[in-house]
């Protein structure tokens, strides 16, 4: 069975063709643009995203000679609003948009966010639909009046492929789903004063399957009627694609978000109200996706005049662990942070700087700070995994992988696939169409991992202390975040 899988990320759209043996046969990529028309805003042209999807699929289809199945995964959250005809009513507002941060701050202070967590297992964040819809209601009611359905990126692409307006269970998990029933909870809408938004919520289905429409088939160079599967959104499909398919298995995505996640049998709705919980076929994913990941690496490369992440890794190796007493809090997103804690006012800091520090110390401190976040998120999962499977652009850095192994104390293993999210979408597609008995069995047949990067025991005690220092420094600096927010407001 030949399969084409789409993974529509925030900055790159990928299409991967798999041959009848399940091997990667072709990969096509198109960059996409995130526009920031105002402070805190993050948007995308929905038509441009679809055009990029169509172009990558056409390119792959021409190389592999068509497909027996198309599977789609994409970035999650945000608001991708369409009218009754399925056409956009404006740009997509993305998961990392910060315009609604003040609402999230108020909900957190008033206890509404925690009340919702006890039903949906997800912390409030400015890029979730309840926050964005609240902002639109106050600032752009005309767009809401024109809108018929609020989709996600995956839902938008699936609608263009099949004509159906639906939501996969993973996309619907936050913020309006009761995880125990896997259905929308009207009282969650009422909690945030969003009863009026119920009409915008598309029907929820588990890994929906439909036929490729004639119009989409012509645009993609495929046969009309080809089965199309909407897989769980990208961080969930990536976990599955890494082979994390059973309870207790952990995955770390080193991408636009640093997402540390573990598969669980049942949702934990009684713990600290942090992170997100995603409904999967047969289980759940406890995930801690940060607002800032490899963008921090790119920002640092620009700051230090480096050509790319590889140069940053080489520079960091010139410094000993601990970066000469320099510490970095990597909370650079204008939206603050959402994992493993939620604070829209969180901001980054480079602490301990003196004339004794050079570029190598900054490079080391940045990578260590990001890695401390990974360990922090791993601890927040409450799991005790035996290894951490990693993927994403950052996993190409041998320096970073070794650092992750040392800081977490776990063997770190990369997938042999170049596009792990697409692989996960393909596994779901096989199970959803009956071509495989289950996702786990499909993963056992098709997922391959590289040799593990083992932690260096001689560094464990050192990094244990540095991790505790990191947590202390963050707690001390958090007291200044409201003042810094007020200063930004005055400018």
Backbone torsions as a table, in degrees:
resi	resn	phi	psi	omega
1	UNK	NA	121.9	176.4
2	UNK	-87.5	134.4	-175.8
3	UNK	-129.2	140.9	169.1
4	UNK	-116.9	126.6	-178.9
5	UNK	-118.3	136.5	178.0
6	UNK	-106.6	132.9	172.1
7	UNK	-124.8	102.5	-176.0
8	UNK	-95.1	92.4	178.5
9	UNK	-80.3	-177.4	-177.4
10	UNK	-71.9	-36.9	-176.1
11	UNK	-116.1	-14.1	-179.8
12	UNK	-140.8	133.8	172.4
13	UNK	-99.3	129.0	179.5
14	UNK	-121.0	143.6	168.6
15	UNK	-127.7	134.1	-177.6
16	UNK	-125.3	131.3	175.0
17	UNK	-102.8	130.4	177.8
18	UNK	-112.7	135.6	179.9
19	UNK	-80.8	-175.6	-174.2
20	UNK	-64.9	-18.9	177.5
21	UNK	-88.0	-8.0	-177.7
22	UNK	92.9	2.7	-179.8
23	UNK	-81.7	148.2	174.6
24	UNK	-64.2	122.8	-178.4
25	UNK	-110.4	-24.2	-179.0
26	UNK	-160.8	144.3	177.3
27	UNK	-136.5	134.2	175.3
28	UNK	-129.7	144.4	-177.6
29	UNK	-135.9	146.1	172.9
30	UNK	-136.9	131.5	176.0
31	UNK	-74.5	147.2	175.0
32	UNK	-122.1	160.8	-174.1
33	UNK	-107.5	130.3	170.3
34	UNK	-101.0	118.0	-179.8
35	UNK	-96.0	147.6	-179.9
36	UNK	-129.4	77.5	-173.2
37	UNK	-70.8	-14.8	178.8
38	UNK	-151.2	160.0	179.2
39	UNK	-54.5	129.6	179.1
40	UNK	84.8	-10.6	-178.2
41	UNK	-84.8	143.3	174.1
42	UNK	-141.4	113.8	-172.5
43	UNK	-134.0	161.1	172.1
44	UNK	-138.9	147.4	173.8
45	UNK	-74.8	116.3	-174.8
46	UNK	-65.6	-36.6	177.0
47	UNK	-64.2	-38.6	179.2
48	UNK	-66.3	-36.9	176.9
49	UNK	-63.4	-45.2	178.1
50	UNK	-63.7	-41.3	178.5
51	UNK	-59.9	-39.4	179.0
52	UNK	-67.2	-39.1	176.2
53	UNK	-61.5	-48.8	-178.4
54	UNK	-60.7	-41.0	-178.5
55	UNK	-65.8	-43.0	-178.9
56	UNK	-68.7	-40.1	179.6
57	UNK	-65.9	-42.4	177.4
58	UNK	-57.9	-43.7	-178.7
59	UNK	-62.8	-44.0	-179.8
60	UNK	-69.8	-42.3	-179.5
61	UNK	-59.0	-38.3	178.9
62	UNK	-65.0	-31.0	-178.1
63	UNK	-82.7	-35.5	-175.7
64	UNK	-100.0	-5.2	176.0
65	UNK	78.7	34.7	177.7
66	UNK	101.0	-174.0	-177.6
67	UNK	-152.1	148.4	174.1
68	UNK	-92.6	-10.8	-176.9
69	UNK	-158.4	140.4	172.5
70	UNK	-120.1	131.2	177.5
71	UNK	-126.1	144.5	-173.2
72	UNK	-128.8	132.2	165.3
73	UNK	-131.2	158.6	-175.2
74	UNK	-160.9	170.2	173.6
75	UNK	-53.6	149.2	-176.9
76	UNK	-105.4	179.9	176.4
77	UNK	60.8	-161.0	-177.6
78	UNK	73.5	-174.4	177.5
79	UNK	-131.8	116.8	177.0
80	UNK	-116.0	83.3	-170.7
81	UNK	-82.7	135.3	178.8
82	UNK	-131.3	158.8	177.2
83	UNK	-87.7	-173.4	-175.6
84	UNK	-64.2	-23.8	177.8
85	UNK	-88.2	1.8	-179.7
86	UNK	83.3	12.8	-179.4
87	UNK	-96.1	146.4	-178.6
88	UNK	-61.4	142.8	174.3
89	UNK	-101.2	9.7	179.8
90	UNK	160.9	-175.4	179.2
91	UNK	-69.6	153.9	172.7
92	UNK	-68.2	138.7	173.6
93	UNK	-102.3	123.6	-163.6
94	UNK	-90.7	170.9	-179.6
95	UNK	-61.5	-25.8	-178.3
96	UNK	-103.3	18.2	176.1
97	UNK	-73.9	142.0	-173.9
98	UNK	-115.6	5.5	-173.2
99	UNK	-62.2	-26.5	-176.6
100	UNK	-99.4	18.7	-175.4
101	UNK	-59.8	-34.1	-177.8
102	UNK	-66.1	-34.2	177.1
103	UNK	-66.3	-42.5	179.5
104	UNK	-63.4	-40.9	178.6
105	UNK	-60.8	-43.6	179.6
106	UNK	-66.0	-42.7	179.7
107	UNK	-63.9	-35.5	179.0
108	UNK	-68.3	-45.7	-179.4
109	UNK	-66.0	-34.0	-177.3
110	UNK	-85.1	-5.7	179.6
111	UNK	86.0	-1.0	179.7
112	UNK	-66.2	-37.6	-178.8
113	UNK	-63.0	-41.7	179.4
114	UNK	-68.6	-38.9	177.3
115	UNK	-58.8	-43.2	179.0
116	UNK	-66.0	-37.5	-179.3
117	UNK	-58.7	-34.4	-178.4
118	UNK	-67.8	-9.2	176.4
119	UNK	-110.4	-41.1	-173.7
120	UNK	-109.9	-5.5	174.7
121	UNK	68.3	17.6	-177.7
122	UNK	-131.0	135.2	176.5
123	UNK	-71.3	150.2	176.8
124	UNK	-67.7	145.1	177.3
125	UNK	-150.5	152.5	-174.3
126	UNK	-67.1	-17.9	-180.0
127	UNK	-94.2	5.1	177.4
128	UNK	-87.3	155.4	-174.0
129	UNK	-57.9	-36.0	-177.1
130	UNK	-63.9	-35.9	179.3
131	UNK	-72.2	-46.1	-177.4
132	UNK	-66.3	-42.9	179.6
133	UNK	-63.7	-36.8	176.6
134	UNK	-62.7	-42.9	179.0
135	UNK	-64.3	-44.6	-179.5
136	UNK	-63.7	-37.8	179.4
137	UNK	-60.5	-35.3	-179.2
138	UNK	-86.2	-27.3	-170.5
139	UNK	-118.4	-20.0	-179.1
140	UNK	-148.1	59.7	-178.1
141	UNK	-62.0	-26.6	179.0
142	UNK	-61.6	-38.1	179.0
143	UNK	-66.8	-40.0	178.0
144	UNK	-62.9	-38.8	179.5
145	UNK	-63.8	-32.2	179.8
146	UNK	-80.8	-13.2	-170.9
147	UNK	-93.8	144.4	-179.9
148	UNK	-110.1	-32.8	-177.1
149	UNK	-147.6	142.7	174.4
150	UNK	-102.5	109.3	-179.4
151	UNK	-101.7	172.5	166.4
152	UNK	-102.3	179.5	178.2
153	UNK	-60.3	-45.0	178.6
154	UNK	-62.9	-39.8	177.7
155	UNK	-65.0	-37.4	177.6
156	UNK	-62.8	-48.5	-179.2
157	UNK	-64.4	-42.9	179.1
158	UNK	-61.1	-37.3	179.0
159	UNK	-66.2	-37.2	178.2
160	UNK	-70.4	-30.0	-179.8
161	UNK	-78.5	-35.7	-169.8
162	UNK	-122.8	-17.4	-175.1
163	UNK	84.7	0.2	-178.3
164	UNK	-96.6	138.9	176.8
165	UNK	-105.9	97.4	-177.0
166	UNK	-140.9	170.9	175.4
167	UNK	-127.4	134.8	170.9
168	UNK	-71.9	155.0	-179.4
169	UNK	-56.8	-34.3	-179.6
170	UNK	-64.9	-44.8	179.5
171	UNK	-67.0	-33.2	-177.7
172	UNK	-81.5	-10.1	-172.7
173	UNK	-56.8	-38.6	179.3
174	UNK	-130.7	139.0	8.0
175	UNK	-108.7	6.7	-169.0
176	UNK	-110.3	4.0	-177.0
177	UNK	-95.2	140.0	165.6
178	UNK	-86.0	113.0	-173.3
179	UNK	-63.5	-27.0	-178.7
180	UNK	-71.2	-34.8	-179.1
181	UNK	-99.2	-14.3	-176.1
182	UNK	56.3	41.8	177.6
183	UNK	-141.7	156.7	176.2
184	UNK	-59.7	141.5	178.4
185	UNK	-110.8	109.7	-178.9
186	UNK	-55.3	-30.7	-178.9
187	UNK	-70.4	-23.7	174.3
188	UNK	-70.3	-38.4	173.8
189	UNK	-62.1	-44.2	-179.2
190	UNK	-64.2	-34.6	-178.1
191	UNK	-55.9	-36.8	-177.7
192	UNK	-102.9	12.6	179.7
193	UNK	67.8	33.2	-174.5
194	UNK	-115.8	29.3	177.5
195	UNK	-54.3	-36.2	-178.3
196	UNK	-64.4	-19.5	-175.7
197	UNK	-87.3	-4.6	-177.1
198	UNK	-59.5	-32.7	-178.9
199	UNK	-65.8	-18.2	-177.9
200	UNK	-87.9	-9.6	-174.3
201	UNK	-84.7	120.4	-179.1
202	UNK	-74.9	158.4	177.4
203	UNK	-57.0	144.8	-179.1
204	UNK	-97.6	132.6	176.0
205	UNK	-136.2	154.7	176.3
206	UNK	-91.5	111.2	178.8
207	UNK	47.9	64.0	-175.3
208	UNK	-60.3	147.2	179.3
209	UNK	-126.8	132.7	176.2
210	UNK	-148.6	176.7	-178.6
211	UNK	-95.1	145.7	175.7
212	UNK	-65.1	127.1	-178.0
213	UNK	-72.5	163.9	-179.5
214	UNK	-63.9	-43.9	-179.3
215	UNK	-62.4	-44.8	179.8
216	UNK	-66.3	-38.7	179.4
217	UNK	-60.0	-41.5	178.8
218	UNK	-65.3	-37.2	-179.3
219	UNK	-71.7	-29.7	-174.3
220	UNK	-99.5	-11.6	-177.7
221	UNK	75.2	31.5	179.1
222	UNK	-122.4	171.7	-178.7
223	UNK	-81.7	133.7	173.8
224	UNK	-60.0	144.5	-178.6
225	UNK	90.8	-6.6	176.4
226	UNK	-59.4	133.7	179.1
227	UNK	-62.5	136.8	177.6
228	UNK	-122.6	129.3	-179.4
229	UNK	-117.3	130.5	170.8
230	UNK	-92.1	109.8	179.4
231	UNK	-83.0	167.1	173.3
232	UNK	-53.9	155.0	-174.0
233	UNK	-66.7	172.1	-157.1
234	UNK	-55.3	-44.8	-175.8
235	UNK	-67.8	-29.4	177.8
236	UNK	-76.3	-45.3	177.6
237	UNK	-62.6	-33.6	178.2
238	UNK	-66.4	-41.3	176.1
239	UNK	-58.7	-46.7	179.3
240	UNK	-63.1	-40.5	-179.4
241	UNK	-68.1	-22.7	175.9
242	UNK	-82.0	-7.4	-178.3
243	UNK	96.3	4.5	176.3
244	UNK	-81.6	87.2	-173.6
245	UNK	-121.5	-7.1	-178.9
246	UNK	-120.3	153.1	-177.9
247	UNK	-54.3	132.5	178.9
248	UNK	96.6	-14.3	178.9
249	UNK	-81.4	139.4	-172.3
250	UNK	-120.2	150.3	-180.0
251	UNK	-138.1	144.9	174.2
252	UNK	-126.2	123.9	178.5
253	UNK	-98.5	121.0	179.1
254	UNK	-103.4	76.1	-176.0
255	UNK	-133.7	-152.1	177.8
256	UNK	-52.3	-36.4	167.4
257	UNK	-108.4	145.1	164.4
258	UNK	-88.7	110.5	-176.4
259	UNK	-119.0	111.8	176.5
260	UNK	-103.3	127.1	-169.4
261	UNK	-147.0	152.8	-179.6
262	UNK	-139.6	140.6	177.9
263	UNK	-78.5	134.9	179.1
264	UNK	-132.2	156.7	179.7
265	UNK	-78.4	-38.7	-176.5
266	UNK	-134.1	149.8	179.9
267	UNK	-74.4	140.2	175.4
268	UNK	-98.6	103.7	-176.7
269	UNK	-102.5	5.2	-176.7
270	UNK	-106.0	-7.6	-177.3
271	UNK	-82.7	-166.6	178.7
272	UNK	-61.0	137.1	-177.1
273	UNK	-77.0	70.9	179.2
274	UNK	-134.5	162.7	178.5
275	UNK	69.9	-169.6	-180.0
276	UNK	-133.9	157.4	176.5
277	UNK	-126.1	127.7	-172.3
278	UNK	-117.8	130.0	175.8
279	UNK	-71.9	126.8	176.3
280	UNK	-117.4	162.5	172.9
281	UNK	-59.9	113.7	176.7
282	UNK	81.9	3.6	-179.1
283	UNK	-174.8	-155.9	-177.1
284	UNK	-143.3	161.0	175.7
285	UNK	-121.1	121.8	174.6
286	UNK	-93.9	114.9	-169.0
287	UNK	-129.6	147.5	179.0
288	UNK	-128.8	80.6	179.8
289	UNK	-86.7	120.5	-179.9
290	UNK	-80.1	166.0	175.0
291	UNK	-82.6	-18.0	-175.7
292	UNK	-132.3	125.2	179.0
293	UNK	-132.7	-112.1	-176.6
294	UNK	-69.0	-14.6	171.6
295	UNK	-60.4	-30.9	176.6
296	UNK	-65.3	-39.7	177.6
297	UNK	-63.2	-46.5	179.7
298	UNK	-62.9	-40.9	178.6
299	UNK	-61.0	-42.1	-179.6
300	UNK	-67.5	-39.0	177.3
301	UNK	-60.0	-42.3	177.1
302	UNK	-64.5	-40.5	-178.9
303	UNK	-64.0	-38.1	-175.9
304	UNK	-95.8	1.3	179.1
305	UNK	70.6	34.9	-179.9
306	UNK	-98.7	152.6	-177.5
307	UNK	-74.5	-28.4	-178.1
308	UNK	-177.8	-179.2	-176.6
309	UNK	-57.9	-34.6	179.7
310	UNK	-60.9	-40.7	178.3
311	UNK	-65.7	-35.5	178.2
312	UNK	-63.6	-43.0	178.5
313	UNK	-61.9	-42.8	179.1
314	UNK	-64.8	-40.2	179.3
315	UNK	-65.6	-40.2	-179.3
316	UNK	-62.4	-30.6	-179.2
317	UNK	-68.6	-14.8	178.3
318	UNK	-77.8	-8.8	178.3
319	UNK	-110.3	147.4	176.1
320	UNK	-75.9	160.9	174.4
321	UNK	-52.8	136.9	-176.9
322	UNK	97.9	-8.4	174.2
323	UNK	50.4	38.3	176.8
324	UNK	62.8	31.0	-180.0
325	UNK	85.2	9.3	178.5
326	UNK	-94.0	132.9	-179.1
327	UNK	-125.9	146.1	-176.1
328	UNK	-128.7	127.3	171.1
329	UNK	-99.7	112.6	-166.8
330	UNK	-89.5	38.2	-175.8
331	UNK	-94.3	71.9	-171.5
332	UNK	-93.4	-9.3	-177.2
333	UNK	-68.1	137.8	173.0
334	UNK	-60.9	-17.3	178.4
335	UNK	-85.6	0.9	-177.6
336	UNK	82.6	-134.3	178.7
337	UNK	-141.5	151.9	-179.2
338	UNK	-127.5	-8.0	179.9
339	UNK	-152.8	135.4	3.1
340	UNK	-88.0	13.7	172.0
341	UNK	-131.9	162.0	-179.4
342	UNK	-116.1	117.3	177.6
343	UNK	-156.4	105.7	-179.0
344	UNK	-65.8	-13.1	179.9
345	UNK	-93.9	-5.7	-177.4
346	UNK	-57.8	138.8	178.2
347	UNK	-141.2	156.9	-176.8
348	UNK	-80.2	160.9	178.6
349	UNK	-150.0	145.5	170.0
350	UNK	-112.1	110.8	-167.6
351	UNK	-111.2	140.2	174.8
352	UNK	92.0	13.7	-175.4
353	UNK	-67.2	137.8	173.9
354	UNK	-147.3	177.3	178.3
355	UNK	-63.9	-15.6	-178.8
356	UNK	-77.6	-10.8	-176.8
357	UNK	-96.6	144.9	177.6
358	UNK	-123.4	-172.6	-177.4
359	UNK	-59.7	-35.5	-179.0
360	UNK	-64.9	-34.5	178.3
361	UNK	-69.0	-39.3	177.4
362	UNK	-63.0	-45.1	179.6
363	UNK	-59.3	-45.4	-179.6
364	UNK	-65.4	-43.9	-178.6
365	UNK	-61.4	-40.1	-179.6
366	UNK	-64.0	-48.8	179.5
367	UNK	-65.1	-37.5	177.5
368	UNK	-67.0	-41.0	178.8
369	UNK	-60.8	-44.4	177.6
370	UNK	-62.8	-38.3	-178.5
371	UNK	-71.8	-34.2	174.6
372	UNK	-61.6	-35.3	176.3
373	UNK	-63.4	-41.3	178.1
374	UNK	-60.2	-45.8	178.8
375	UNK	-64.3	-39.9	178.9
376	UNK	-60.4	-45.4	179.1
377	UNK	-67.3	-38.4	178.7
378	UNK	-62.6	-40.8	177.6
379	UNK	-63.9	-37.2	-178.1
380	UNK	-67.5	-23.4	178.2
381	UNK	-67.1	-23.5	-177.0
382	UNK	75.1	4.3	-178.0
383	UNK	-91.3	165.1	178.2
384	UNK	-128.8	68.3	-176.1
385	UNK	-70.4	159.3	178.7
386	UNK	-94.9	-12.6	176.4
387	UNK	-158.0	164.1	177.5
388	UNK	-122.0	119.2	178.1
389	UNK	-91.2	129.0	-174.2
390	UNK	-123.0	155.4	178.2
391	UNK	-158.6	-176.9	-176.4
392	UNK	96.0	169.2	-175.1
393	UNK	-57.9	-35.4	-178.8
394	UNK	-67.4	-18.8	-178.1
395	UNK	-72.2	-7.6	175.7
396	UNK	-75.7	-11.9	-178.1
397	UNK	-89.6	110.3	177.9
398	UNK	-63.0	-35.1	178.6
399	UNK	-62.1	-45.4	-178.4
400	UNK	-68.2	-39.6	179.5
401	UNK	-62.6	-41.6	178.1
402	UNK	-64.2	-38.6	179.3
403	UNK	-66.2	-42.1	178.0
404	UNK	-61.4	-43.0	178.1
405	UNK	-61.2	-44.2	-179.0
406	UNK	-65.9	-42.3	-175.5
407	UNK	-73.5	-40.3	-178.9
408	UNK	-85.6	-21.5	-176.1
409	UNK	75.5	14.8	-177.5
410	UNK	-114.1	147.0	167.8
411	UNK	-61.4	139.0	-178.3
412	UNK	-114.1	128.5	-176.6
413	UNK	-127.6	132.1	176.8
414	UNK	-94.7	149.7	172.5
415	UNK	-73.5	149.2	175.0
416	UNK	-79.0	-13.0	178.2
417	UNK	-77.7	147.6	175.9
418	UNK	-79.7	-27.5	-178.8
419	UNK	-129.0	94.8	-171.6
420	UNK	-74.8	-35.8	177.2
421	UNK	-61.5	-42.2	177.5
422	UNK	-63.2	-39.7	177.2
423	UNK	-60.2	-44.5	179.0
424	UNK	-61.3	-42.1	177.3
425	UNK	-60.3	-39.3	178.5
426	UNK	-64.8	-40.2	178.1
427	UNK	-62.1	-42.9	178.0
428	UNK	-63.5	-42.0	179.7
429	UNK	-60.3	-42.0	178.8
430	UNK	-62.0	-43.5	-179.2
431	UNK	-70.9	-40.1	-176.3
432	UNK	-66.8	-29.2	-179.3
433	UNK	-96.9	0.5	178.9
434	UNK	83.7	6.6	178.8
435	UNK	-76.7	-15.6	173.8
436	UNK	-136.3	147.2	-177.8
437	UNK	-63.6	-31.7	-178.2
438	UNK	-162.8	166.0	176.5
439	UNK	-64.2	-41.1	-178.7
440	UNK	-61.2	-42.4	179.6
441	UNK	-69.6	-36.6	175.7
442	UNK	-63.6	-40.4	178.4
443	UNK	-64.3	-41.2	178.5
444	UNK	-60.6	-29.5	-179.4
445	UNK	-84.5	-33.3	-168.2
446	UNK	-115.3	-18.8	-176.6
447	UNK	-85.0	129.1	177.7
448	UNK	-127.4	138.7	-177.4
449	UNK	-117.2	151.7	175.9
450	UNK	-81.8	172.9	177.9
451	UNK	-60.4	145.5	-177.3
452	UNK	-73.2	144.6	168.7
453	UNK	-94.1	114.4	-173.7
454	UNK	-88.5	146.2	176.6
455	UNK	-70.3	151.2	177.2
456	UNK	-90.7	108.6	-176.6
457	UNK	-57.6	-27.8	-177.1
458	UNK	-69.3	-17.2	-178.4
459	UNK	-101.4	-6.2	-172.4
460	UNK	-61.0	-48.4	-178.0
461	UNK	-61.9	-39.6	179.7
462	UNK	-61.4	-45.4	-178.2
463	UNK	-76.0	-27.2	172.6
464	UNK	-59.9	-43.6	179.5
465	UNK	-68.6	-41.2	179.1
466	UNK	-64.0	-33.4	177.4
467	UNK	-66.1	-44.8	177.1
468	UNK	-62.2	-38.7	177.0
469	UNK	-62.6	-40.7	179.2
470	UNK	-59.3	-46.5	-179.8
471	UNK	-63.7	-39.1	179.1
472	UNK	-65.6	-44.4	-179.7
473	UNK	-64.1	-38.5	178.9
474	UNK	-65.0	-45.1	179.6
475	UNK	-60.6	-39.6	-179.9
476	UNK	-68.0	-38.2	-177.1
477	UNK	-79.8	-21.9	-178.8
478	UNK	-60.4	-28.1	178.8
479	UNK	-64.1	-22.0	-179.8
480	UNK	-90.0	-11.1	-174.9
481	UNK	-63.7	-40.2	177.2
482	UNK	-62.8	-39.0	178.5
483	UNK	-65.0	-42.9	178.3
484	UNK	-61.8	-37.8	176.5
485	UNK	-63.3	-40.7	177.1
486	UNK	-64.2	-38.2	177.7
487	UNK	-63.4	-40.5	178.0
488	UNK	-63.7	-38.5	-179.9
489	UNK	-63.5	-32.3	-179.8
490	UNK	-75.2	-14.2	179.8
491	UNK	-100.7	NA	NA
